[in-house]
């Protein structure tokens, strides 16, 4: 398993993606902060999103105790 992935972006800008700890490090000396901040904004678009709730449908059911609901998870059909 890879722990770190390095990208050389400019002559003095190295980006270290620490995949094990989900950390991104920027190592640079002369590259302007405006360029670095622009790259940071673009990388943030790829952050891990929280999982969405699974789609479900609720059914109204009548039984001897009255009306109750039953939730059923909707699954994607296989092709």
Buried (B, 14 or more C-beta within 10 A) or exposed (E): EEEEEEEEBEEEBBBEBEEEEEEBEBEBEEBEEEEBEEBEEEEEEEEEEEEEEEEEEEEEEEEEEEEEEEEEEEEEEEE
